[in-house]
Amino acid sequence: MKGISLLKSQRLAVLPINSYDLDSELSVVDGHEYEGEYDALTFGAWSCHVLANGSGVKSDIAFRPHSDSLTLTELGRQLPKIMSVVSNHFSLDRLQWVRIFSLRDGAMAPHVDFLEFEEPGTRVQIPLRTSEESLHSENETVYHLRRGEVWRIHTTDPHSAGSTSDTARLSLCLDFADADEPVEIRGDIPPTEPIRIIDRPEPTEAELEELMESCRNLTPATMRSGFRRFADLHFKRRSHAATVFDWYVEAARRSGDEEVIAKAQAFRTYCIEKRRQGETFEW
């Protein structure tokens, strides 16, 4: 399939996730408070929960490379079965972060990770709970990560995630130092299903015009909520992840408000072009 040939992210393995009784611990994650570190990039119900990092501090959420020992947070100590998934199947030598990303009826803005850092690491995701409505994208390809699949996410091209499900998708995210070194995986099982690429029709001119016109009255106060429609359309219609920003900037121009236009262009820069370490985007 054409989409698979274009996809830079890789399915590395499949874990025997059904052999782990995780339901009670996933409920703990459902009830865990999120500090809001990535609110500028997320729409709907998206949250990040840290199980282990370099400090052991639960509020230490924002990714950064570090040389400290991997240390469990308070949440990580409450989730021994999930942490056993990590320790049973992966070497901990290069592992720097263990987090769970929760996504329910929401989306992320297309973005490029590690813009702030000289060297990208290796990011792996393993869905612990998911549904057919929960999707990832990379450039122009949209694909689905099944429960227990181990994916190396290609983070340095525009990519995104979105879900229309009312049940939170919970994806275990492991960040390893060194982008060039392979990730060692133990105890995996043979995949039984092909990689799932989502076929989307081309957007019609009428659909795009309706999207642009719906945001003709964008103001600084409504810009953030307005962006969600652009992110959602990327998962429904064939388009490159970066095209979301082309649409959004064009809609901003139609508002005639120079502040709105400048902020739309700045959001594009922040998400996929250039970002300083510690920089935040203020809507």
C-alpha positions as CSV (number, residue, x, y, z in Angstrom):
1,M,0.0,0.0,0.0
2,K,1.3,3.5,-0.9
3,G,0.8,4.9,2.6
4,I,3.0,2.3,4.1
5,S,5.8,3.1,1.7
6,L,5.6,6.7,2.7
7,L,5.5,6.1,6.4
8,K,8.8,6.8,8.2
9,S,7.5,5.7,11.6
10,Q,8.0,2.0,12.1
11,R,6.2,-0.8,13.8
12,L,9.0,-2.5,15.7
13,A,7.2,-5.3,17.5
14,V,4.0,-6.5,19.1
15,L,3.9,-7.1,22.9
16,P,1.8,-9.8,24.6
17,I,-0.2,-7.0,26.3
18,N,-3.1,-9.3,27.0
19,S,-1.0,-11.2,29.5
20,Y,-0.9,-8.1,31.7
21,D,-4.0,-7.3,33.8
22,L,-3.8,-3.5,33.4
23,D,-7.4,-2.4,33.8
24,S,-7.1,-1.2,37.4
25,E,-3.9,0.7,36.8
26,L,-5.3,2.3,33.6
27,S,-8.2,3.6,35.8
28,V,-5.6,5.2,38.1
29,V,-4.2,7.1,35.0
30,D,-7.8,8.1,34.1
31,G,-8.1,9.9,37.4
32,H,-4.6,11.4,37.6
33,E,-4.4,15.2,37.4
34,Y,-2.6,16.7,34.5
35,E,-0.5,19.9,35.0
36,G,-1.3,21.4,31.5
37,E,2.3,21.6,30.2
38,Y,1.3,21.1,26.5
39,D,-2.0,23.0,26.5
40,A,-0.9,25.3,23.6
41,L,-0.6,22.3,21.3
42,T,-3.6,20.2,22.4
43,F,-7.3,20.5,21.8
44,G,-10.1,18.5,23.5
45,A,-9.1,16.1,26.3
46,W,-5.3,15.4,25.9
47,S,-3.1,14.9,28.9
48,C,0.4,13.7,29.8
49,H,1.2,11.6,32.9
50,V,4.8,10.9,34.0
51,L,5.7,7.5,35.5
52,A,9.5,8.0,35.5
53,N,11.9,10.8,34.6
54,G,15.3,12.1,35.8
55,S,14.0,13.8,38.9
56,G,11.2,11.7,40.3
57,V,9.0,14.8,40.5
58,K,5.5,14.3,39.1
59,S,5.2,17.9,38.0
60,D,8.4,17.5,35.9
61,I,6.5,16.8,32.7
62,A,8.2,18.7,29.8
63,F,10.5,16.5,27.8
64,R,14.2,17.3,27.8
65,P,17.3,15.1,27.4
66,H,19.1,14.3,30.7
67,S,21.9,12.2,32.1
68,D,20.3,11.4,35.4
69,S,19.2,8.0,36.5
70,L,15.6,7.0,35.6
71,T,13.6,7.6,38.7
72,L,10.0,6.6,39.4
73,T,7.5,9.4,40.2
74,E,4.7,9.0,42.7
75,L,2.4,7.9,39.9
76,G,5.0,5.4,38.6
77,R,5.1,3.8,42.0
78,Q,1.3,3.3,41.9
79,L,1.6,1.5,38.5
80,P,3.8,-1.5,39.0
81,K,2.2,-3.6,36.3
82,I,2.6,-1.0,33.7
83,M,6.2,-0.4,34.8
84,S,6.7,-4.2,34.5
85,V,5.7,-3.9,30.8
86,V,8.6,-1.5,30.4
87,S,11.2,-3.5,32.4
88,N,10.2,-6.9,31.0
89,H,10.5,-5.8,27.3
90,F,12.9,-3.0,27.1
91,S,16.5,-2.2,28.3
92,L,16.5,0.6,30.8
93,D,20.1,1.7,30.0
94,R,19.2,4.6,27.6
95,L,15.6,5.1,28.8
96,Q,15.1,8.7,30.0
97,W,11.3,9.2,30.2
98,V,8.3,7.0,30.8
99,R,5.0,8.8,30.2
100,I,1.4,7.9,29.3
101,F,-0.4,10.1,26.8
102,S,-4.2,10.2,27.2
103,L,-6.4,11.4,24.3
104,R,-10.2,11.5,24.4
105,D,-12.3,13.4,21.8
106,G,-9.4,15.6,21.0
107,A,-6.4,16.3,18.8
108,M,-2.9,17.6,18.8
109,A,-1.7,20.4,16.5
110,P,0.7,18.9,13.9
111,H,4.2,19.5,15.3
112,V,7.8,18.5,15.0
113,D,9.5,17.3,18.2
114,F,13.0,18.0,19.4
115,L,13.2,21.4,17.5
116,E,14.7,22.8,20.7
117,F,17.5,20.3,21.1
118,E,20.7,19.6,19.1
119,E,20.2,15.8,19.1
120,P,16.8,14.1,18.7
121,G,16.3,11.0,20.8
122,T,14.2,7.9,20.0
123,R,10.5,7.9,20.9
124,V,8.5,4.7,21.2
125,Q,4.8,4.4,21.8
126,I,2.7,1.4,22.8
127,P,-1.0,1.8,23.1
128,L,-2.3,0.2,26.3
129,R,-5.9,1.1,25.5
130,T,-7.2,2.3,22.2
131,S,-10.0,2.2,19.7
132,E,-10.5,2.4,15.9
133,E,-11.2,6.1,16.3
134,S,-7.8,6.9,17.7
135,L,-5.3,7.8,14.9
136,H,-1.8,9.1,14.3
137,S,-0.6,11.0,11.3
138,E,2.8,11.7,9.7
139,N,3.1,14.1,6.8
140,E,0.3,13.0,4.5
141,T,-0.3,9.6,6.0
142,V,-2.9,8.7,8.7
143,Y,-2.5,5.4,10.5
144,H,-3.8,3.5,13.5
145,L,-1.6,2.0,16.3
146,R,-3.2,-1.2,17.7
147,R,-3.1,-2.1,21.4
148,G,0.3,-3.7,22.2
149,E,2.0,-2.6,19.0
150,V,5.4,-1.0,19.6
151,W,6.0,1.9,17.3
152,R,9.1,4.0,16.8
153,I,7.6,7.4,16.0
154,H,9.3,9.5,13.4
155,T,9.3,12.8,15.3
156,T,11.2,15.2,13.1
157,D,8.6,15.5,10.3
158,P,5.2,17.1,11.0
159,H,3.0,14.6,12.8
160,S,-0.1,14.5,14.9
161,A,-2.7,12.5,16.9
162,G,-6.5,12.7,17.0
163,S,-9.4,10.8,18.4
164,T,-13.2,11.1,18.2
165,S,-13.7,8.4,20.9
166,D,-15.3,9.2,24.2
167,T,-13.0,6.6,25.8
168,A,-9.5,7.8,26.5
169,R,-6.8,6.2,24.4
170,L,-3.8,5.6,26.7
171,S,-0.5,5.2,25.0
172,L,2.8,4.4,26.8
173,C,5.5,6.7,25.6
174,L,9.2,5.8,26.1
175,D,12.0,8.3,25.3
176,F,15.4,6.8,24.8
177,A,18.7,8.7,24.3
178,D,20.4,8.5,20.9
179,A,18.3,8.5,17.7
180,D,20.7,6.2,15.9
181,E,20.9,3.3,18.3
182,P,18.3,0.5,17.8
183,V,15.8,-0.1,20.6
184,E,16.2,-3.6,22.1
185,I,12.9,-5.4,22.6
186,R,12.5,-8.7,24.5
187,G,9.6,-11.1,24.6
188,D,7.6,-9.8,21.6
189,I,5.1,-11.9,19.7
190,P,4.6,-12.2,15.9
191,P,2.3,-9.6,14.4
192,T,-1.0,-11.1,13.1
193,E,-2.4,-8.1,11.4
194,P,-1.0,-5.7,8.7
195,I,-0.2,-2.1,9.5
196,R,-3.4,-0.1,9.4
197,I,-3.3,2.8,7.0
198,I,-6.4,5.0,6.8
199,D,-7.6,5.9,3.4
200,R,-9.1,9.5,3.2
201,P,-10.8,11.2,0.3
202,E,-9.5,14.4,-1.1
203,P,-11.1,17.6,0.4
204,T,-13.5,19.3,-1.9
205,E,-13.3,22.9,-2.8
206,A,-16.6,23.5,-1.1
207,E,-15.4,21.9,2.2
208,L,-12.3,24.0,2.2
209,E,-14.2,27.2,1.4
210,E,-16.7,26.4,4.2
211,L,-13.8,25.9,6.6
212,M,-12.2,29.2,5.7
213,E,-15.4,31.2,5.8
214,S,-16.4,29.7,9.2
215,C,-13.3,31.4,10.6
216,R,-13.6,34.7,8.8
217,N,-14.5,36.3,12.1
218,L,-11.5,34.9,14.0
219,T,-10.3,37.1,16.9
220,P,-7.4,36.7,19.3
221,A,-9.9,35.3,21.8
222,T,-11.3,32.6,19.4
223,M,-8.1,31.6,17.6
224,R,-7.3,28.6,19.8
225,S,-10.7,27.1,19.7
226,G,-11.0,27.8,16.0
227,F,-7.8,25.8,15.2
228,R,-9.4,22.5,16.2
229,R,-11.5,22.3,13.1
230,F,-8.4,22.6,10.9
231,A,-6.6,19.8,12.9
232,D,-9.7,17.5,12.7
233,L,-10.0,17.9,8.9
234,H,-6.5,16.6,8.4
235,F,-7.7,13.2,9.8
236,K,-10.8,13.1,7.6
237,R,-9.4,14.3,4.3
238,R,-6.2,13.6,2.4
239,S,-3.8,16.3,3.3
240,H,-0.3,16.9,4.5
241,A,0.0,17.7,8.3
242,A,1.7,21.0,7.5
243,T,-1.2,21.9,5.2
244,V,-3.3,22.4,8.3
245,F,-1.2,25.6,8.9
246,D,-1.6,26.8,5.3
247,W,-5.4,26.5,5.8
248,Y,-5.3,28.3,9.1
249,V,-3.1,31.2,8.0
250,E,-5.3,31.7,5.0
251,A,-8.4,31.8,7.2
252,A,-6.6,34.3,9.5
253,R,-5.9,36.5,6.4
254,R,-9.6,36.6,5.6
255,S,-10.2,38.0,9.1
256,G,-8.3,41.2,8.1
257,D,-6.9,41.4,11.6
258,E,-3.1,41.9,11.6
259,E,-2.8,40.5,15.1
260,V,-4.7,37.4,14.2
261,I,-2.6,36.9,11.0
262,A,0.7,37.3,12.9
263,K,-0.4,34.9,15.6
264,A,-1.4,32.2,13.1
265,Q,2.0,32.5,11.4
266,A,3.7,32.4,14.8
267,F,1.9,29.2,15.7
268,R,3.1,27.6,12.5
269,T,6.6,28.6,13.3
270,Y,6.4,27.3,16.9
271,C,4.9,24.0,15.9
272,I,6.9,22.8,12.9
273,E,9.7,25.3,12.1
274,K,11.7,26.7,15.0
275,R,11.4,26.7,18.8
276,R,13.7,27.6,21.6
277,Q,14.2,25.4,24.7
278,G,11.7,26.3,27.3
279,E,9.7,28.5,24.9
280,T,5.9,28.5,25.3
281,F,3.3,29.7,22.9
282,E,0.7,32.1,24.4
283,W,-2.7,32.1,22.7
